[in-house]
Amino acid sequence: MQPNTNKHMATILLHDHQRLLPMKWRDEIMDVEQKNDWRAAIELLERADGNRQELYLRVIFLLLDFVVEGQYTREEHDYAAKKLKDFFAESQAKFSHDAEYLFFAGIIIYIGEWYFGMDSVEPATSMLEKAMTAEPNNTLYEWGYYSRIDQRPEQNTDLKLRLSENLLFKETSKLDWLRNKGLLGKYVLGTLEGTYEDIKAIKSSQ
């Protein structure tokens, strides 16, 4: 019986070791994003400790990008879409009072609100507004709200230009912060840069 007991203990220890160590998940999600491996993203989040807000957001974003832009079978699409919706519901229950979560979740939902079981982007708008209200001095959260509520460059032009310029040329630490958020952060940064360029084009044509 002793060999079997030892084998059982070794299995338990291996299982514990496979749980994500502190900060190790950052290396793993970065690798998953580089490979664009949506299945590995699901597996990574399911074996994480469940309290890593950033991991939830990055996996949700990767899954949304897959179902919106990827190539897949119907079965793959439906499985990824279900996991996306499930992970979002879990994250909402855990982090819905956190400004950072509300900001990123609001931005993500605007890409395809139907994948989150929503009929409109109003819940996403509410999230962005709550993030901005919670941290009124956070220029990034303010930009997120005003850049999403009306994405036409000719609307709120001066305000969006001021916010974009502040972020891109003055509060540059926010850019480094976004770059450390993987594909999700790069998406937000690209949207910020796009907002700025679109508004500059509008201004130059006036």
N, C-alpha and C positions, 0 to 999 in steps of 0.2 A: 504493500500500500504506500510505502514511503516514496518510491519514484513517482507515482501518480500524484501524490500530494505536492511534491516539488514541482511537477509539471503544471499543476493547477495554480500554484503560487506564481510561477514564472509567467503564466498567461495573464494573471491579474496585474502583475508589475508591468508587463508589456502594454496592456490596455491603458494603465495609468500614464505610462510614458508617452503614449500616442495622443493623450489629451494635450492641447496646445499649451506650451510653456509661455510665461509672460514674454511678450514682444515677439515671440517666434511667429505668431500669426501674421505679423506685418511682412515678414520675408515670404511666407507661404502665399498670401494673397497677391503680393507683387509678382511672384512666379506664375500664379494662376492667370493674372491679368495679361502678362506678357504672352502667354500661350493661348489666351482667350478661351480657356477651358471651362465652360459653364458647368459641366458635370462635377469637375473638381471643386469649383466654387461652392456648389451645393454641399458636397461632402465636407469641405472645410468648415462651413458654418455650422453644420449639424454636429460636428464633434468639438466645436468651440464651447467655452463655458457659458455662452448665452448672454453675457453682460457687456459685450464689446459693440458699442453703438456704431463705431466706424466700420467694423467688419460687416455688420448688417447692411449698412448703406452701400458699401462697395460691392457686395455680392448682389444686392437688389439691382444696382445700376448695371452690373455686368449681365444679369439675366434679362433685364429690360432691353439692353442693347442687342442681345441675342434674338429675342422674340420679335423685335422691331426690324432689325437689319440683317440678321443671320440667315443662313441656309439650313433648312431642317425638314424633317418629315413631320407629318401631322402629329404623330405620337410624341416626338421630341418637343415640338412647340407646346402641346397641351401639358406635358409634364413640367417643362420649364415655367410656363405661365402659372401653373398651380403652385409651384414652389415659390415663385415670385410673390404671389398673392398671400401665401401662408407666411412667408418671412416678413412681409410688410405688416401683416396683422400682429405678429409677434413683436416686432419692433415698436409699433404704435403703442402696444400695451405697456412696454417697458420705458420708452424714451419720449413720449409725446409732450412732456413738459420741459424738455431740454431745447434751448434755442438753436444750438448747432444742428441737432437732429431735425428740427422743424425747417430750418433753412434748406438743408440738402434734400430732405424728403419733398419739400414743396417744389424745388427745382426739378427733381426727378419726375414727379407726377405729371408735370406739364408736358413731358415728352409723350406720354400715352396714358391718360387717366383711366381709360377703360380697362387696362390691365390691373388696376387697383380696385376694380369694382365700383368705379365712380361714373356718374352720368355727365359730369362737368368738371371744370378745373376749380370750381369754387372752394372745395376743401383745401386744395393746394394753395390757393390765394390766402385763405385763412391761416394756414401754417406759416407762410412767409410774413404775413402781417404780425402774427404772434411773436415770431423770432425778432422782427424789427422792434416791436414794442418792448420785448424783454431786455434787449440791449440797444437802446436808442442811439448810442454813440458808435455803434458798429456800422461803418460805411458799407461794408460788404453786404450785410443783411438788408440795409436800406436799398442798395442797388438791386439786390435780388427781388425785392418786392416791386419796385417801380419798373424794372426791366421786364417783368413777367406779366403784370396786370394789363399792359397794352404794349405789345411787342413791335408796333409800328414805329419806325425811327422818328417820324414826324410828331409823335405824341410825347409830351413831357420832355421835350428835346433838351432844354437848358439844364433841367435837373439831372437827367440821365448822363449828359455830357460831363457835368460837374462831378458826379459820383464816380464815373468811369475814369476821369482824369486823376482824381484823388487816389484811386486804387492803383492805377497803372504807373503813376509818376511820383506819388508822395508816400502813400501807405504801402510801400512795396513789400513789407513783411507779410502782408496778406497774400501776396502772390506766392511766396515761398511756402506759406501754410497750405495753400491750395495744391501746390505741386507735390506736397507730401501726402495727399489724399488719393494718390493713384489715378486711375482712369476717370473716376468721378471728379476729382479736383481739376484734372486737365480739361474735362468737358466744361466745367464752370468757368475756368480761366479762358478757354476758347470762346465761350459765349460772351464773357466780359469784353474781350478784345474785339469781337465781332460787333457788339453794341457800340463801342467807341468808334470803330471805322465807319459804320453805317451813319452814325450821327455826324461825324466829320464830313462825310460826303454830302449829307443834307445841308449842312452849314455852308460848305464851299459853293454849293449851287444856288444859294440864295442871293 
